[in-house]
Amino acid sequence: MPRYFIQLAYDGSNFHGWQIQPSANSVQEEIQKALGKLHGNEKIEIVGCGRTDAGVHAKNYFLHTDLPQAWDPQQLVFKLNRMTPPDISFSKAWELHSDLHARFDASSRTYRYFINRHKDPFVRTQSWYLQQDLDIDAMNQAAKHLLGIQDFSSFAKAHTDVKTNICEVFSAEWFETANGLYFEISANRFLRNMVRAIVGTLVEVGLGKIKASELPGIIAAKNRSEAYVSVPAQGLFLWEITYEKAPQLQG
């Protein structure tokens, strides 16, 4: 069967995350239902590039699926856009070799977390409203301690099914915008709840409650209780995915 990679985006506000789960609406379930209808109600499975939690968004997401018939890629995109809810949008599709895997072959992932400094009902589902002043320089000093290959257990949800909590962080930095700021972090992989826990800890630095120099100790502890409360889900976006084995996906 031909394997297709499909690029999409979604607003996670009305979903309980990417992954299918009992008695809860998920992005994966909506797409699999649409693909099943396209193929005579046959069961079609898809594999996503990662799992996002309830309320988390994806600006740039990839999935792969093996379909029982060949499709013109853009016709497949057209059909999926017609058959899925308005909070899921498909942009491109490619037929690629059958051993390329959306999750395991992703070479890097980038997340952004948005903080809005002005109360605005039109962005409340896509950013965290925070009034307090933040010391961005101190937050960026703290973020430098995240770089490299380290055990990120202090920022990970406990008792998950991953084999290791070691990740390689390529970049981590805060940026100011006209209405607030955002944190961008890129790594080879992320643990469940990792970005939200990191942002929550860096915000404590920005508020002056802890020092940037305390980050190495928090990381070294390998204990979730040493880091700070996770920030709300709505400000988090899966922003970019790269595949060294398939550079055409970045076009």
C-alpha positions as CSV (number, residue, x, y, z in Angstrom):
1,M,0.0,0.0,0.0
2,P,1.3,3.5,-0.8
3,R,2.4,5.6,2.2
4,Y,1.4,9.2,2.4
5,F,2.8,12.0,4.6
6,I,0.2,14.7,5.3
7,Q,0.9,18.2,6.6
8,L,-1.8,19.8,8.8
9,A,-2.6,22.3,11.6
10,Y,-5.2,22.2,14.3
11,D,-6.7,24.3,17.1
12,G,-6.6,22.0,20.1
13,S,-9.2,23.9,22.1
14,N,-12.0,21.4,21.5
15,F,-9.9,18.2,21.6
16,H,-8.6,16.1,24.4
17,G,-5.2,15.9,22.7
18,W,-3.9,14.2,19.6
19,Q,-4.2,10.6,20.6
20,I,-7.3,8.5,20.5
21,Q,-8.7,7.8,23.9
22,P,-12.0,6.3,25.3
23,S,-15.0,8.7,25.5
24,A,-13.0,11.8,24.5
25,N,-12.7,13.6,21.2
26,S,-9.2,13.6,19.7
27,V,-7.6,14.9,16.5
28,Q,-6.4,11.4,15.5
29,E,-9.9,10.0,15.8
30,E,-11.4,12.7,13.6
31,I,-8.9,12.1,10.8
32,Q,-9.1,8.3,11.0
33,K,-12.9,8.6,10.7
34,A,-12.6,10.8,7.6
35,L,-10.0,8.5,5.9
36,G,-12.3,5.5,6.7
37,K,-15.2,7.1,4.9
38,L,-13.0,7.8,1.9
39,H,-12.2,4.1,1.7
40,G,-15.6,2.5,2.1
41,N,-15.6,2.6,5.9
42,E,-12.4,0.5,6.0
43,K,-10.4,0.9,9.1
44,I,-7.5,3.3,8.4
45,E,-4.8,4.0,11.0
46,I,-2.5,7.1,11.1
47,V,0.7,7.8,12.9
48,G,1.4,11.3,14.1
49,C,4.7,13.1,14.6
50,G,4.0,13.5,18.3
51,R,1.3,13.6,21.0
52,T,-0.1,16.9,22.1
53,D,-2.2,17.2,25.3
54,A,-5.7,18.5,25.7
55,G,-6.0,22.1,24.6
56,V,-2.5,22.2,22.9
57,H,-2.4,23.4,19.3
58,A,-0.3,22.5,16.3
59,K,0.7,25.0,13.6
60,N,2.7,22.5,11.7
61,Y,2.1,18.8,12.2
62,F,2.8,15.7,10.1
63,L,1.2,12.3,10.0
64,H,1.8,9.2,7.9
65,T,-0.7,6.6,6.7
66,D,-0.8,3.6,4.4
67,L,-3.8,3.8,2.2
68,P,-5.5,0.9,0.2
69,Q,-5.5,3.0,-3.0
70,A,-3.3,5.6,-4.7
71,W,-4.3,9.2,-4.5
72,D,-3.3,12.5,-6.2
73,P,-1.9,14.1,-3.1
74,Q,-3.7,17.4,-3.4
75,Q,-7.0,15.7,-4.1
76,L,-6.5,13.8,-0.9
77,V,-5.9,17.1,0.9
78,F,-9.0,18.6,-0.7
79,K,-11.2,15.6,0.5
80,L,-9.8,15.7,4.0
81,N,-10.5,19.4,4.4
82,R,-14.1,18.8,3.3
83,M,-14.7,15.9,5.7
84,T,-13.1,17.2,9.0
85,P,-14.1,19.9,11.5
86,P,-13.1,23.5,10.9
87,D,-10.5,23.3,13.7
88,I,-8.4,20.9,11.6
89,S,-6.7,22.1,8.3
90,F,-4.7,20.1,5.8
91,S,-2.2,21.9,3.6
92,K,0.0,19.3,1.7
93,A,0.4,15.6,1.1
94,W,3.3,13.5,-0.4
95,E,3.6,9.9,-1.4
96,L,6.9,8.8,0.1
97,H,8.8,5.5,0.6
98,S,7.2,3.1,3.0
99,D,9.9,3.0,5.6
100,L,9.7,6.7,6.5
101,H,8.0,7.2,9.9
102,A,6.3,10.4,11.0
103,R,7.3,10.0,14.7
104,F,10.6,8.1,14.8
105,D,12.2,9.9,11.8
106,A,11.5,13.4,13.0
107,S,15.0,15.0,13.5
108,S,13.8,18.0,15.5
109,R,10.7,19.5,17.0
110,T,10.0,23.1,17.9
111,Y,7.4,24.4,20.3
112,R,6.3,27.9,21.0
113,Y,4.5,29.1,24.1
114,F,2.6,32.4,23.9
115,I,2.0,34.8,26.8
116,N,-0.4,37.7,26.2
117,R,0.2,40.8,28.4
118,H,-3.2,42.6,27.5
119,K,-6.6,41.1,28.2
120,D,-8.0,40.1,24.9
121,P,-11.0,37.8,24.4
122,F,-9.9,37.0,20.8
123,V,-6.6,35.4,21.8
124,R,-7.6,33.8,25.1
125,T,-7.7,30.3,23.6
126,Q,-4.3,30.6,22.0
127,S,-2.2,32.3,24.7
128,W,-1.9,32.7,28.5
129,Y,-2.9,36.1,29.9
130,L,-0.4,37.2,32.4
131,Q,-0.3,40.7,33.8
132,Q,2.8,40.7,35.9
133,D,6.1,42.2,34.6
134,L,8.7,39.6,33.7
135,D,12.5,39.9,33.6
136,I,13.1,38.5,30.1
137,D,16.9,38.8,30.4
138,A,16.8,36.7,33.5
139,M,14.5,34.1,31.8
140,N,16.9,33.9,28.9
141,Q,19.9,33.4,31.2
142,A,18.0,30.6,32.8
143,A,17.0,29.1,29.5
144,K,20.7,28.7,28.5
145,H,21.0,26.0,31.1
146,L,18.5,23.8,29.2
147,L,20.8,23.4,26.2
148,G,22.5,20.2,25.3
149,I,21.9,16.5,26.2
150,Q,20.4,16.2,29.7
151,D,17.9,14.2,31.7
152,F,14.7,16.2,31.9
153,S,12.9,14.2,34.5
154,S,12.3,17.3,36.6
155,F,10.1,18.7,33.8
156,A,8.3,15.4,32.8
157,K,5.1,13.9,33.8
158,A,5.8,10.9,36.0
159,H,4.9,7.2,35.2
160,T,4.7,7.5,31.4
161,D,5.7,4.7,29.0
162,V,8.9,6.3,27.7
163,K,12.2,4.4,28.1
164,T,14.4,7.4,28.8
165,N,14.0,11.1,29.9
166,I,17.1,12.2,28.1
167,C,16.6,14.8,25.4
168,E,18.9,17.0,23.4
169,V,17.8,20.7,23.4
170,F,19.1,22.6,20.5
171,S,17.8,26.1,21.3
172,A,15.6,27.8,24.0
173,E,14.9,31.5,24.0
174,W,12.3,34.1,24.9
175,F,11.1,36.8,22.4
176,E,9.1,39.9,22.9
177,T,6.1,40.8,20.6
178,A,3.8,43.7,20.3
179,N,1.3,42.2,22.7
180,G,3.4,40.0,24.9
181,L,6.1,37.4,24.5
182,Y,6.7,33.8,23.5
183,F,9.2,31.1,24.4
184,E,10.6,28.9,21.6
185,I,12.4,25.6,22.3
186,S,13.7,23.1,19.8
187,A,14.9,19.6,20.6
188,N,15.2,16.1,19.2
189,R,12.4,14.9,21.4
190,F,10.1,16.1,24.2
191,L,8.6,14.4,27.2
192,R,5.0,14.7,28.2
193,N,4.3,18.1,29.8
194,M,7.9,19.1,29.4
195,V,7.5,22.4,27.7
196,R,4.7,23.6,30.0
197,A,6.7,22.7,33.1
198,I,9.8,24.5,31.7
199,V,7.8,27.6,30.9
200,G,6.3,27.6,34.4
201,T,9.7,27.4,35.9
202,L,11.2,30.1,33.7
203,V,8.3,32.4,34.5
204,E,9.2,32.0,38.2
205,V,12.6,33.3,37.3
206,G,11.0,36.2,35.4
207,L,8.9,37.1,38.4
208,G,12.0,37.1,40.6
209,K,10.9,34.2,42.8
210,I,14.0,32.1,41.9
211,K,17.3,32.8,40.3
212,A,18.5,31.8,36.8
213,S,21.5,30.1,38.5
214,E,19.1,27.6,40.2
215,L,18.1,25.9,36.9
216,P,21.1,23.5,36.9
217,G,20.2,22.3,40.3
218,I,16.5,21.8,39.3
219,I,17.6,19.8,36.3
220,A,20.1,17.7,38.2
221,A,17.5,16.7,40.8
222,K,15.6,14.6,38.2
223,N,12.5,15.2,40.3
224,R,9.3,16.8,39.1
225,S,8.7,18.3,42.5
226,E,11.8,20.4,42.1
227,A,10.4,22.3,39.1
228,Y,7.4,24.6,39.2
229,V,3.7,24.4,38.2
230,S,3.0,23.8,34.5
231,V,1.5,26.7,32.6
232,P,-2.0,26.4,31.0
233,A,-2.3,24.4,27.8
234,Q,-3.8,27.0,25.5
235,G,-0.6,29.0,25.0
236,L,1.3,26.0,23.6
237,F,1.8,25.3,19.9
238,L,3.8,22.6,18.2
239,W,5.4,24.9,15.7
240,E,7.7,23.1,13.4
241,I,8.9,19.5,12.6
242,T,12.0,18.7,10.5
243,Y,12.9,15.5,8.7
244,E,16.5,15.1,7.6
245,K,15.6,12.0,5.6
246,A,12.8,13.8,3.7
247,P,13.9,17.4,3.0
248,Q,11.0,17.9,0.6
249,L,8.6,18.0,3.6
250,Q,10.1,21.4,4.5
251,G,9.3,22.9,1.2
